[in-house]
Amino acid sequence: MLVILPILATLCALSVLCILGRPRYLANVPSSQKPTKESSTVSIIVPARNEEANITPLLNSFQSGKNLIHEVIIVDDASTDGTAKLALDGGAKVLPSDTLPEGWNGKPWACYQGAKSATGDWLLFLDADVRLHQGAVEKLNLLISRGDTNTVYSVYPHHLVDQPYEELSAYFNALMVAGVNAFGYGSSAGHNAALFGQTFLIPKELYFETDGHAAVKDKVLENFHFAEILKSNKTHCSCLLGKGLISMRMFPTGSSELWNSWKKGFVSGAAKVEKTTLVFSSIWISAGMLSIVSLCFLGSSYAPPHYSIYVLIGYLTNALACGWAFRIAGSFGIWNALLFPSSLLFYQTLFFKSLVDKHRGMKTNWKGRMVN
């Protein structure tokens, strides 16, 4: 009966296609499409709390599309470093955040203040660790030129991995992409899409019609909750992948930043994922675990004839599935997919730790604030 384990591991690994089998890229937006209305203006809004390492590279990344950007607003969220000065030196408008009101989380409050200050027709919200590469602003402007003011566009920034410890984010990033329910083969894929919190573009009028971040003021993963509000308003959420045009460097300061970042909201995020996507994501994770368990019985007296062949097939199928998913999500190494048990076991450890802490009511320290 042991042979069932690697067989299931092989079959279940194919579920990755149900959640990430149809990637769609911002780079593939047709450059030849004709605008349907006069050009609209875009205000970029960046909530920033102690982001002095990111602000200058972020602002520099806007230069290639500077003529298409109406204004850049950096909302300084009570930073204690040089964030505000660097933003001013970089030519941005700096908006000091007012005191955080009771019942609000920091990021929604900063975003909301930035939106109220903005004078553009469209609002482009960016995290401080996002970078816009050559051609990105032009492609975003092409989306706006369609004239569809009942659509919100959200782009996943390709995770640029630099240090070995960052490879441990592979499953988290891949499941983040899958979690918006926009890139799979399932019948519901794309019809019930969420939003990526790092980069999303929305008409200013639509933003305030739906109360913007005020409607999700107390949410950690405000992007999922805001997407639900938009969809209840019959608004379409269109998700794309930013590989080659939009990137992010998530955890440059060390593994503790990586741990706390994923821990602070991953359990809550999983609860908001569309049910079919959640099921297929769980099957994919289970496939990897079955493959690991199968390995444990190699050489066992209980193993049937040719058991090692089934195990090898199961392992390689899972490695290929990981290679597909990881490369969609970021610049993860091939060796990461080949050694997927390491990233998977890290994912499982952090996920279950988050579950336990959430059950105990414990919070995570993130940028000097305690969050659920």
Phi, psi and omega per residue, in radians:
M1 nan -0.290 -3.127
L2 -1.060 -0.492 -3.093
V3 -1.111 -0.336 3.108
I4 -1.103 -0.594 -3.094
L5 -1.032 -0.984 3.139
P6 -1.171 -0.508 3.094
I7 -1.144 -0.798 3.088
L8 -1.111 -0.666 3.120
A9 -1.052 -0.685 3.130
T10 -1.179 -0.861 -3.076
L11 -1.183 -0.729 -3.100
C12 -1.200 -0.485 3.134
A13 -1.071 -0.484 -3.124
L14 -1.194 -0.226 3.132
S15 -1.128 -0.292 3.112
V16 -1.040 -0.500 3.124
L17 -1.210 -0.442 3.138
C18 -1.301 -0.288 -3.131
I19 -2.020 -0.386 -3.097
L20 -2.423 0.412 -3.049
G21 -1.403 -0.245 -3.105
R22 -2.268 1.203 3.118
P23 -1.172 2.452 3.090
R24 -2.208 2.304 -2.959
Y25 -1.966 2.493 3.039
L26 -1.013 -0.607 -3.122
A27 -1.063 -0.396 -3.097
N28 -1.603 0.050 3.043
V29 -1.098 2.172 -3.045
P30 -1.041 2.211 3.141
S31 -1.377 -0.194 -3.068
S32 -1.620 -0.070 -3.084
Q33 -1.160 2.563 -3.071
K34 -1.628 2.395 3.066
P35 -1.070 2.517 -3.140
T36 -1.770 -0.066 3.107
K37 -2.711 2.988 3.106
E38 -1.070 2.611 -3.065
S39 -1.002 2.337 3.093
S40 -1.666 2.755 -3.138
T41 -1.662 2.610 -3.078
V42 -2.128 2.211 3.003
S43 -1.802 2.183 3.068
I44 -1.607 2.259 -3.125
I45 -2.125 2.194 -3.101
V46 -2.205 1.940 2.999
P47 -1.298 2.269 -3.030
A48 -2.403 2.132 3.071
R49 -2.244 1.919 -3.115
N50 0.930 1.013 -3.076
E51 -2.044 0.593 -3.071
E52 -1.094 -0.442 3.108
A53 -1.307 -0.340 -3.056
N54 -1.850 -0.477 -2.963
I55 -1.057 -0.870 -3.110
T56 -1.105 -0.841 3.059
P57 -1.034 -0.638 3.114
L58 -1.094 -0.891 -3.122
L59 -1.118 -0.666 3.109
N60 -1.103 -0.537 -3.104
S61 -1.251 -0.207 3.132
F62 -1.476 -0.192 -2.935
Q63 -1.064 -0.660 -3.070
S64 -1.163 -0.397 3.128
G65 -2.063 0.412 -3.020
K66 -0.990 -0.644 -3.090
N67 -1.199 -0.250 -3.140
L68 -1.768 0.027 -3.116
I69 -1.836 2.159 -3.123
H70 -1.259 -0.770 -3.134
E71 -2.862 2.733 3.063
V72 -2.127 2.111 -3.132
I73 -1.989 2.066 3.033
I74 -1.753 2.024 3.114
V75 -1.598 1.868 -3.090
D76 -1.390 1.816 -3.048
D77 -1.543 1.255 3.070
A78 0.971 0.733 3.132
S79 -1.187 2.561 3.101
T80 -1.927 0.164 3.120
D81 -2.027 -2.706 -3.064
G82 -1.599 0.382 -3.088
T83 -0.955 -0.894 -3.054
A84 -1.111 -0.789 -3.115
K85 -1.105 -0.771 -3.139
L86 -1.123 -0.621 3.109
A87 -1.161 -0.747 3.088
L88 -1.110 -0.769 3.122
D89 -1.076 -0.503 -3.131
G90 -1.494 0.056 3.070
G91 1.567 0.141 -3.136
A92 -1.512 2.764 2.971
K93 -1.458 2.180 -3.123
V94 -1.793 2.177 3.134
L95 -1.979 1.844 3.092
P96 -1.137 2.258 -3.126
S97 -1.238 2.429 3.006
D98 -1.228 2.925 3.129
T99 -0.983 2.380 -3.103
L100 -1.101 2.055 -3.134
P101 -1.235 2.734 3.091
E102 -1.106 2.371 3.124
G103 1.597 -0.064 3.123
W104 -1.859 2.556 2.888
N105 -1.602 2.791 -3.002
G106 -1.079 -0.838 -3.063
K107 -1.152 -0.851 3.092
P108 -0.999 -0.680 -3.138
W109 -1.123 -0.772 3.128
A110 -1.124 -0.772 3.136
C111 -1.082 -0.731 -3.103
Y112 -1.133 -0.720 3.103
Q113 -1.137 -0.694 3.106
G114 -1.098 -0.704 -3.140
A115 -1.129 -0.701 -3.138
K116 -1.160 -0.499 -3.131
S117 -1.479 -0.331 -3.022
A118 -1.240 2.576 3.122
T119 -2.049 0.039 3.120
G120 -1.394 2.883 3.119
D121 -1.343 -0.526 3.127
W122 -2.120 2.616 3.115
L123 -1.997 2.170 3.080
L124 -1.928 1.850 3.134
F125 -1.551 2.244 3.134
L126 -2.271 2.487 2.926
D127 -1.325 2.725 -3.059
A128 -1.186 -0.380 -3.114
D129 -1.585 0.163 3.117
V130 -1.510 2.573 3.075
R131 -2.253 2.338 3.061
L132 -1.755 2.075 -3.101
H133 -1.630 3.054 -3.117
Q134 -0.872 2.163 3.099
G135 1.650 -0.199 -3.079
A136 -1.156 -0.827 -3.121
V137 -1.099 -0.662 3.122
E138 -1.096 -0.747 3.129
K139 -1.155 -0.706 3.089
L140 -1.117 -0.655 3.112
N141 -1.152 -0.567 3.076
L142 -1.125 -0.646 3.076
L143 -1.087 -0.750 -3.137
I144 -1.138 -0.654 -3.057
S145 -1.158 -0.203 3.078
R146 -1.156 -0.352 3.093
G147 1.394 0.199 -3.118
D148 -1.554 1.733 -3.111
T149 -1.592 0.216 3.058
N150 -2.009 0.383 3.101
T151 -2.221 2.394 3.023
V152 -1.875 2.289 -3.124
Y153 -1.835 2.345 -3.115
S154 -2.311 2.314 -3.064
V155 -2.154 2.284 3.079
Y156 -1.466 2.089 3.097
P157 -1.298 2.227 -3.135
H158 -1.084 2.195 -3.088
H159 -1.332 1.976 3.101
L160 -1.513 1.978 -3.075
V161 -1.652 2.257 -3.085
D162 -2.045 -0.800 -3.076
Q163 -1.789 2.647 -3.102
P164 -0.964 -0.673 -3.101
Y165 -1.124 -0.439 -3.138
E166 -1.208 -0.334 3.087
E167 -1.090 -0.386 -3.138
L168 -1.191 -0.189 3.117
S169 -1.418 -0.052 -2.943
A170 -0.932 -0.926 -3.124
Y171 -1.146 -0.675 3.139
F172 -1.087 -0.821 3.141
N173 -1.126 -0.745 -3.140
A174 -1.097 -0.722 -3.139
L175 -1.290 -0.460 3.014
M176 -1.106 -0.775 3.112
V177 -1.118 -0.811 -3.136
A178 -1.109 -0.574 -3.012
G179 -1.131 -0.339 3.119
V180 -1.400 -0.119 3.053
N181 1.078 0.815 -3.086
A182 -2.190 -0.145 -2.956
F183 -2.228 0.300 -3.115
G184 -1.787 -3.089 3.125
Y185 -1.735 -0.041 -3.136
G186 -1.130 2.750 -3.086
S187 -1.108 -0.450 -3.117
S188 -1.609 -0.121 -3.056
A189 -1.064 2.220 3.116
G190 1.546 -0.390 -3.117
H191 -1.521 -0.287 -3.124
N192 -2.347 0.779 -3.024
A193 -1.270 2.619 3.039
A194 -1.676 -2.681 3.132
L195 -2.305 2.628 2.955
F196 -1.513 2.317 -3.097
G197 -1.314 -0.354 -3.040
Q198 -1.324 -0.538 -3.061
T199 -2.610 1.908 2.979
F200 -2.560 2.595 -2.956
L201 -2.138 2.160 -3.022
I202 -2.464 2.457 3.025
P203 -1.049 2.357 -3.089
K204 -1.039 -0.711 -3.131
E205 -1.093 -0.734 3.113
L206 -1.149 -0.678 3.134
Y207 -0.963 -0.860 -3.084
F208 -1.377 -0.424 3.027
E209 -1.073 -0.579 -3.110
T210 -1.766 0.210 3.117
D211 1.246 0.064 3.047
G212 0.886 -2.430 -3.098
H213 -1.248 -0.223 3.063
A214 -1.139 -0.475 -3.135
A215 -1.329 -0.271 -3.126
V216 -2.265 0.608 -2.959
K217 -1.081 -0.465 -3.061
D218 -1.890 0.271 -3.077
K219 -1.720 2.427 3.082
V220 -1.291 -0.883 3.082
L221 -1.717 1.274 -3.041
E222 -1.108 -0.406 -3.110
N223 -1.120 -0.715 3.129
F224 -1.156 -0.765 -3.097
H225 -1.212 -0.678 3.127
F226 -1.164 -0.626 3.098
A227 -1.063 -0.707 3.119
E228 -1.095 -0.707 3.119
I229 -1.141 -0.750 3.137
L230 -1.088 -0.758 -3.118
K231 -1.181 -0.584 3.067
S232 -1.183 -0.330 3.082
N233 -1.632 0.215 3.137
K234 1.142 0.479 3.090
T235 -1.626 2.450 -3.135
H236 -1.588 2.304 3.060
C237 -1.795 2.006 -3.102
S238 -1.883 2.074 -3.079
C239 -1.896 2.450 3.119
L240 -2.391 2.867 3.082
L241 -1.804 2.413 -3.011
G242 -1.662 0.148 -3.077
K243 -0.876 2.235 -3.140
G244 1.575 -0.290 -3.097
L245 -2.215 -0.696 -3.130
I246 -2.272 2.264 -3.095
S247 -2.366 2.999 3.048
M248 -2.561 2.669 2.998
R249 -2.101 1.804 -2.882
M250 -1.387 -0.720 -2.941
F251 -2.322 1.146 -3.089
P252 -1.305 -0.288 -3.008
T253 -1.632 -0.124 3.093
G254 2.458 3.039 -3.051
S255 -1.227 -0.465 3.129
S256 -1.173 -0.611 3.069
E257 -1.120 -0.732 3.114
L258 -1.058 -0.836 -3.102
W259 -1.051 -0.888 -3.069
N260 -1.197 -0.596 -3.132
S261 -1.120 -0.848 3.139
W262 -1.241 -0.597 -3.070
K263 -1.204 -0.543 -2.967
K264 -1.207 -0.376 -3.090
G265 -2.578 0.133 -3.014
F266 -1.221 -0.651 3.115
V267 -1.130 -0.767 3.108
S268 -1.103 -0.657 3.123
G269 -1.134 -0.730 3.132
A270 -1.065 -0.605 -3.132
A271 -1.203 -0.358 -3.107
K272 -1.679 -0.117 -3.112
V273 -1.217 2.463 3.091
E274 -0.948 2.439 -2.925
K275 -1.045 -0.757 -3.133
T276 -1.104 -0.750 3.101
T277 -1.088 -0.714 3.133
L278 -1.092 -0.708 3.136
V279 -1.107 -0.863 -3.114
F280 -1.190 -0.569 3.057
S281 -1.124 -0.739 3.118
S282 -1.134 -0.662 3.103
I283 -1.125 -0.708 3.111
W284 -1.100 -0.784 3.100
I285 -1.079 -0.725 3.134
S286 -1.108 -0.612 3.114
A287 -1.041 -0.756 3.117
G288 -1.136 -0.708 3.128
M289 -1.168 -0.688 3.083
L290 -1.080 -0.663 3.110
S291 -1.138 -0.691 3.111
I292 -1.143 -0.781 3.119
V293 -1.081 -0.698 3.126
S294 -1.025 -0.683 3.140
L295 -1.065 -0.571 -3.083
C296 -1.132 -0.357 -3.085
F297 -1.746 0.062 3.067
L298 -1.082 2.304 -3.133
G299 1.446 -0.046 -3.139
S300 -1.284 2.594 3.096
S301 -1.183 -0.266 3.126
Y302 -1.487 -0.222 -3.066
A303 -1.242 2.311 3.134
P304 -1.312 2.984 3.083
P305 -1.032 2.494 3.115
H306 1.137 0.271 -3.136
Y307 -1.015 -0.698 -3.101
S308 -1.073 -0.548 3.124
I309 -1.177 -0.775 3.111
Y310 -1.090 -0.713 3.133
V311 -1.098 -0.771 -3.136
L312 -1.084 -0.753 3.127
I313 -1.093 -0.768 3.127
G314 -1.095 -0.735 -3.114
Y315 -1.151 -0.817 -3.113
L316 -1.157 -0.625 3.088
T317 -1.099 -0.736 3.099
N318 -1.181 -0.656 3.101
A319 -1.108 -0.718 3.098
L320 -1.136 -0.721 3.106
A321 -1.079 -0.730 3.107
C322 -1.160 -0.723 3.114
G323 -1.009 -0.731 3.105
W324 -1.109 -0.876 -3.069
A325 -1.210 -0.756 -3.082
F326 -1.129 -0.688 -3.103
R327 -1.257 -0.455 3.023
I328 -1.193 -0.676 -3.023
A329 -1.455 -0.504 -3.068
G330 -3.050 -3.091 -3.110
S331 -1.537 0.823 -3.129
F332 -1.262 2.543 -3.083
G333 -1.250 2.686 3.085
I334 -1.042 -0.644 -3.121
W335 -1.089 -0.476 3.115
N336 -1.103 -0.755 3.111
A337 -1.177 -0.704 3.140
L338 -1.149 -0.531 3.114
L339 -1.903 0.687 -3.043
F340 -0.968 -0.475 3.120
P341 -0.976 -0.571 -3.135
S342 -1.116 -0.882 3.132
S343 -1.154 -0.637 -3.117
L344 -1.190 -0.752 -3.141
L345 -1.174 -0.613 3.057
F346 -1.116 -0.779 3.113
Y347 -1.009 -0.838 -3.106
Q348 -1.115 -0.699 3.137
T349 -1.084 -0.854 -3.105
L350 -1.181 -0.674 -3.115
F351 -1.114 -0.809 -3.134
F352 -1.232 -0.560 3.036
K353 -1.099 -0.713 3.100
S354 -1.109 -0.720 3.110
L355 -1.050 -0.803 -3.118
V356 -1.106 -0.814 -3.112
D357 -1.131 -0.655 3.122
K358 -1.148 -0.702 3.109
H359 -1.108 -0.593 -3.140
R360 -1.456 -0.106 -3.125
G361 1.380 0.305 -3.130
M362 -1.401 2.586 -3.141
K363 -1.967 2.906 -3.128
T364 -1.995 2.376 3.089
N365 -1.372 2.039 3.135
W366 -2.305 1.971 -3.122
K367 0.947 0.718 3.067
G368 1.442 0.087 3.088
R369 -2.164 2.567 3.095
M370 -1.581 2.158 -3.122
V371 -2.200 2.752 3.111
N372 -1.310 nan nan
